[in-house]
Amino acid sequence: MRRMRVHILGSGGREHAIGWAFSQQGYEVHFYPGNAGTKRDGTNHPYEGEKTIKGISDEDVIIPGSEEYLVEGVANWKSNVFGPIKEVARLEGSKVFAKRFMKKYGIRTARFEVAETPEELKEKIKKFSPPYVIKADGLARGKGVLILDSEEEAIEKGSKLITGELIKGVKGPVVIDEYLEGEELSAMAIVNGRDFVILPFVRDYKRLLDNDRGPNTGGMGSWGPVSVSQETVSKIEELFDKTLWGVEKEGYTYRGFLYLGLMLHDGDPYILEYNVRLGDPETEVIVVLNPEAFVNAVLEGYRGGRMEAIRPNGFAVDVVLASKGYPDNPEKGKEITLPEDGLIFFAGVAEKDGKLVTAGGRVLHCMGSGATREEARKKAYELAERVQFEGKMYRRDIAS
């Protein structure tokens, strides 16, 4: 009997990291569509939606890396997808749905209002004080959250978000969220029904520049494991449990990854957002902490078995190398020179005439691991410095 194959949907660093972990454990890995680096750990294929999914054997597992596949309904097409069906994927696909879901099931989140029109936004924003937080309803690739100090600017940009003038391809209602002061934390779990196991906690750096300045990005780096008190962990477990109870009450079963974007405010975790897949760049750190335990937990979650907590082997740090102009207008086509050693996950990288070139905003994830955070950090930065391409940008304060 042949061994189960692993099919990963997506083309970024997260997908490369998941595939790398499975290939390290001897699994045959296939990427759809993958990138110039994923083929080092598996085979790349074109992605053709439902046709691709239905062509994959029922004996194999399909892991969607990115949210758009789940929102599109990939788990509705085939039962061997490790991810929620599209009706449940609305937890990420619609901020309005997610906030109303949390309110309905008494799940701790920031106070909010929904505005369908610019006129409604103008009226409802008066219920809040600065800074104003406005979130696009649908998927916006990490660009759909505005945090603004001026009411006038919040109305102007929020209105453009509603009418579709602010972000290409993004329009519709917005959520006005109360701004919460505190410490952000990513909490991710592997889920099967009401059972879940929380993955090691990881700190993510969203802003482009050092000291959390500059525009929001998809994430400029991360490190873990982050130490969290048992009291806080218990409160986070309660948020997962309530969420899965709510999904069950809606008549569905959750299977796959569930991500809570949290704010620790006055000692309590509040959910800022749901993701129905793993975070990026958090995944890169989690798989490096213990690839074997990660793979085992995913497969037990998929099969409905007993999932074991992942015990980290030391620390891991991810330093993201981005292209000049990221996040708004990243340069592409710059030749990349890589060192011969070191662990690097590929993201916005293509191959042209046999050479690696930049093909997106976040280009590479330079990984470091060690017995201490400082050792892991040193290795990640030494690796980042040895990679060469024109316009290379990265933060200098990841895990500092």
C-alpha positions in Angstrom: 0.0 0.0 0.0 1.5 3.4 -1.0 2.1 6.1 1.6 -0.3 9.1 1.7 0.9 12.0 -0.5 0.6 15.6 0.7 -0.9 18.3 -1.6 -0.4 21.9 -0.6 -2.3 24.8 -2.1 -0.5 28.1 -2.4 2.7 29.8 -3.4 4.2 31.5 -0.4 6.7 31.0 2.4 4.0 29.4 4.6 3.3 26.8 2.0 7.0 26.1 1.4 7.4 25.7 5.2 4.5 23.2 5.5 5.8 21.2 2.5 9.4 21.2 3.9 8.2 19.8 7.2 6.4 16.9 5.5 9.3 16.2 3.1 11.6 16.1 6.1 9.4 13.2 7.4 9.7 11.3 4.1 6.3 12.3 2.6 5.9 12.9 -1.2 4.8 16.6 -1.5 3.0 18.3 -4.3 2.5 22.1 -4.5 -0.2 24.0 -6.4 1.2 26.3 -7.9 4.2 26.6 -5.6 7.2 28.8 -6.4 10.8 28.5 -7.5 11.8 27.2 -4.1 9.0 24.7 -3.3 10.2 22.4 -6.1 13.3 21.8 -3.9 11.0 20.0 -1.5 8.4 18.5 -3.8 6.8 18.9 -7.2 5.0 22.0 -8.6 1.8 21.8 -10.6 -0.6 24.4 -12.1 -3.7 25.1 -10.0 -7.0 24.9 -11.9 -9.6 25.1 -9.2 -12.2 22.4 -8.8 -10.6 20.4 -11.6 -7.3 20.1 -9.8 -8.9 19.1 -6.5 -11.1 16.5 -7.9 -8.1 15.0 -9.7 -6.3 14.3 -6.4 -6.6 10.8 -5.0 -8.9 10.3 -2.0 -6.1 8.5 -0.2 -4.1 11.7 0.0 -4.4 14.8 2.1 -4.9 18.3 0.7 -3.7 21.3 2.8 -4.8 24.8 1.7 -2.1 27.2 2.8 -4.0 30.4 1.9 -7.5 31.5 2.8 -8.8 32.2 -0.7 -9.0 28.5 -1.5 -11.2 27.9 1.6 -13.4 30.9 1.0 -13.7 29.7 -2.6 -15.0 26.3 -1.3 -12.2 23.9 -1.8 -13.3 21.8 1.2 -16.8 21.6 -0.2 -15.4 19.9 -3.4 -13.6 17.0 -1.7 -13.7 15.4 1.8 -9.9 14.9 2.1 -9.2 18.7 2.4 -7.8 19.6 5.8 -9.7 22.9 6.2 -13.2 24.2 6.9 -16.0 24.3 4.3 -16.8 27.7 2.8 -19.8 28.4 5.0 -17.4 28.2 8.0 -14.5 29.9 6.2 -16.7 33.1 6.3 -15.1 33.6 9.7 -12.2 34.9 7.8 -13.8 35.7 4.5 -16.2 38.3 6.1 -15.3 40.5 9.0 -19.0 41.4 9.4 -20.0 37.8 9.7 -17.1 37.1 12.2 -18.0 40.0 14.4 -21.7 39.1 14.5 -20.8 35.5 15.2 -18.7 36.6 18.2 -21.5 38.8 19.5 -24.0 36.0 19.1 -22.0 33.4 21.0 -20.6 35.8 23.7 -17.0 35.6 22.5 -14.8 38.4 23.8 -14.1 41.0 21.0 -13.8 44.7 20.7 -17.1 46.8 20.6 -18.0 47.4 17.0 -20.5 48.8 14.4 -21.1 47.9 10.8 -21.4 50.6 8.1 -22.9 49.7 4.7 -22.7 53.2 3.2 -20.4 56.3 3.6 -23.4 58.1 5.2 -23.8 55.3 7.8 -20.0 55.4 8.4 -20.2 59.2 9.1 -23.0 58.7 11.6 -21.7 55.6 13.4 -18.0 56.7 13.7 -19.2 59.3 16.3 -19.7 56.4 18.8 -16.0 55.9 18.8 -12.9 57.9 19.9 -9.5 58.0 18.1 -7.6 56.1 17.0 -10.3 54.8 14.6 -10.1 51.2 13.4 -11.9 50.5 10.1 -11.8 47.0 8.6 -12.9 45.9 5.1 -15.5 43.1 5.2 -13.9 40.8 2.6 -10.4 39.5 1.9 -7.9 42.3 1.3 -4.5 40.5 1.5 -3.5 42.1 4.8 -4.3 45.6 3.6 -7.9 45.9 4.7 -7.3 47.4 8.2 -7.1 51.2 8.7 -5.9 52.7 12.0 -6.3 56.5 11.8 -6.1 59.3 14.3 -8.3 61.9 12.6 -12.1 61.4 12.3 -12.1 63.3 9.0 -9.4 61.0 7.5 -11.2 57.9 8.9 -14.5 59.0 7.2 -12.7 59.8 3.9 -10.6 56.5 3.7 -13.4 54.4 5.2 -15.8 55.7 2.6 -13.4 54.9 -0.2 -13.1 51.4 1.2 -16.9 51.0 1.0 -17.1 52.3 -2.6 -14.0 50.3 -3.8 -11.8 53.3 -4.5 -9.2 52.6 -1.8 -8.0 49.0 -2.6 -8.4 47.4 -6.0 -11.0 44.7 -5.9 -12.1 45.4 -2.4 -15.5 47.1 -1.7 -18.6 46.7 0.4 -19.5 47.2 4.1 -16.9 47.9 6.8 -16.5 47.2 10.5 -15.7 50.1 12.8 -13.9 48.5 15.8 -13.1 50.0 19.1 -9.3 50.5 19.4 -7.8 48.3 22.1 -4.4 49.1 23.8 -2.3 46.1 24.7 -0.1 43.4 23.4 -0.8 41.5 20.2 -0.5 37.7 20.1 -1.2 35.0 17.5 -2.9 31.9 18.8 -3.2 29.0 16.3 -4.6 25.6 16.8 -5.1 22.3 14.9 -8.8 21.4 15.1 -11.0 18.4 14.6 -14.6 19.1 15.7 -14.5 20.3 19.3 -11.0 18.9 19.9 -8.0 21.2 19.4 -4.4 21.5 20.2 -2.8 25.0 20.5 0.4 25.4 18.6 3.4 27.2 20.2 2.8 30.9 20.6 4.6 33.2 18.1 5.2 36.9 17.9 4.6 38.5 14.5 5.9 41.9 13.3 3.3 43.5 10.9 4.9 46.9 10.4 7.4 47.5 7.6 10.0 49.4 9.6 11.9 49.0 12.9 10.2 49.9 16.2 6.8 49.1 14.6 6.8 52.1 12.2 5.6 52.3 8.6 2.7 50.7 6.9 1.1 47.4 7.8 2.4 44.4 5.8 1.7 40.7 5.6 4.4 40.3 8.3 8.1 41.2 8.3 9.3 38.4 10.6 8.5 36.4 13.7 9.9 34.4 16.6 8.9 31.8 19.0 8.0 30.2 21.3 6.7 33.2 23.2 6.1 32.6 26.9 2.4 33.0 27.9 1.1 32.6 31.5 -1.0 29.6 32.3 -3.9 31.9 33.3 -3.8 33.6 29.8 -3.5 30.2 28.1 -6.7 29.0 29.9 -8.5 32.2 28.7 -7.3 31.6 25.1 -8.5 27.9 25.3 -11.9 29.2 26.4 -12.0 31.4 23.2 -11.2 28.5 21.0 -13.8 26.3 22.8 -16.5 28.9 22.5 -15.7 29.5 18.8 -16.0 25.7 18.0 -19.1 25.5 20.1 -20.6 28.3 18.0 -19.6 26.6 14.8 -21.3 23.4 16.0 -24.5 25.4 17.0 -24.5 26.8 13.4 -24.7 23.2 12.2 -21.2 22.7 11.0 -18.0 20.8 12.0 -14.6 22.5 12.0 -11.6 20.6 10.8 -8.3 22.3 9.9 -6.3 25.2 11.3 -7.9 28.0 13.3 -6.0 31.2 14.0 -7.1 33.8 16.6 -5.5 37.3 16.2 -5.6 38.4 19.8 -5.1 41.6 21.8 -4.1 41.1 25.4 -6.0 44.0 27.0 -6.2 44.5 30.8 -5.2 40.9 31.3 -7.8 39.4 29.0 -7.4 38.2 25.4 -9.8 39.8 22.9 -10.2 38.3 19.4 -9.3 41.0 16.8 -9.8 38.6 13.8 -10.2 35.0 12.8 -8.1 33.2 10.2 -9.2 29.8 8.9 -5.6 28.8 8.0 -2.1 29.2 9.5 -0.5 32.6 9.8 2.5 33.7 7.7 5.3 34.2 8.9 4.3 32.4 12.1 4.1 29.0 10.4 7.7 29.2 9.3 8.8 29.5 13.0 6.4 26.8 14.2 7.5 24.1 11.7 11.2 24.8 12.5 10.6 24.4 16.3 9.7 20.8 15.8 8.9 19.6 12.2 8.2 16.0 13.2 5.7 16.9 16.0 4.0 19.4 13.6 3.5 16.8 10.9 2.2 14.2 13.5 -0.3 16.7 15.0 -1.6 17.7 11.6 -2.1 14.1 10.5 -3.8 13.2 13.8 -6.1 16.2 13.4 -6.9 15.2 9.8 -7.7 11.6 10.8 -9.6 12.5 14.0 -6.9 10.9 16.2 -5.3 12.1 19.5 -3.4 15.3 18.8 -0.3 15.9 20.9 1.0 19.3 21.9 4.1 20.4 20.0 7.1 20.7 22.3 9.5 23.2 20.9 13.2 22.3 20.4 14.7 25.6 21.5 13.9 28.8 19.7 13.3 29.9 16.0 13.5 33.3 14.3 12.2 34.3 10.9 13.6 37.4 9.2 11.7 38.3 6.1 13.6 39.8 3.1 11.3 42.1 1.1 11.6 43.9 -2.2 12.1 47.7 -2.4 8.6 49.3 -2.7 6.9 46.7 -0.6 4.0 46.7 0.4 2.4 49.0 -2.2 4.6 48.6 -5.3 7.4 46.0 -4.9 10.1 45.8 -7.5 10.3 42.5 -9.4 12.8 40.7 -11.6 16.0 41.4 -9.5 18.4 38.5 -9.5 18.9 36.7 -6.2 22.2 35.2 -5.0 21.9 32.7 -2.1 24.4 31.2 0.3 25.1 27.5 -0.1 24.0 26.7 3.5 21.2 27.8 5.8 17.4 27.2 5.9 15.5 29.6 3.7 11.8 29.4 2.8 10.9 30.9 -0.6 7.9 33.3 -1.1 8.0 35.9 -3.9 10.6 34.1 -6.0 10.5 33.0 -9.7 13.0 31.4 -12.0 14.1 33.1 -15.2 16.7 31.7 -17.6 17.9 29.4 -14.9 18.4 32.2 -12.4 16.3 33.1 -9.3 14.6 36.5 -9.4 12.3 38.5 -7.1 8.6 38.1 -8.0 6.7 39.6 -5.1 6.8 41.8 -2.0 8.0 39.3 0.6 10.8 37.4 -1.2 12.5 35.0 1.3 12.2 33.9 4.9 15.7 33.5 6.6 15.4 31.0 9.4 17.6 30.7 12.5 17.2 28.2 15.3 19.1 27.7 18.6 18.9 26.8 22.3 18.3 30.5 23.1 16.4 33.3 21.3 19.6 35.3 20.9 21.4 32.3 19.2 18.4 31.8 16.8 18.3 35.5 16.1 22.0 35.7 15.4 21.8 32.8 12.9 18.7 34.3 11.1 20.4 37.7 10.7 23.7 36.2 9.6 21.8 34.3 6.9 19.8 37.4 5.9 23.0 39.4 5.4 24.5 36.7 3.1 21.5 36.8 0.7 21.9 39.3 -2.1 19.5 41.1 -4.4 19.0 44.7 -5.4 16.6 46.6 -3.2 16.7 44.0 -0.4 14.8 45.3 2.7 14.4 43.9 6.2 13.8 44.9 9.7 16.7 44.9 12.1 14.7 44.4 15.3 13.0 41.0 14.9 13.2 39.0 18.2 15.3 41.8 19.8 
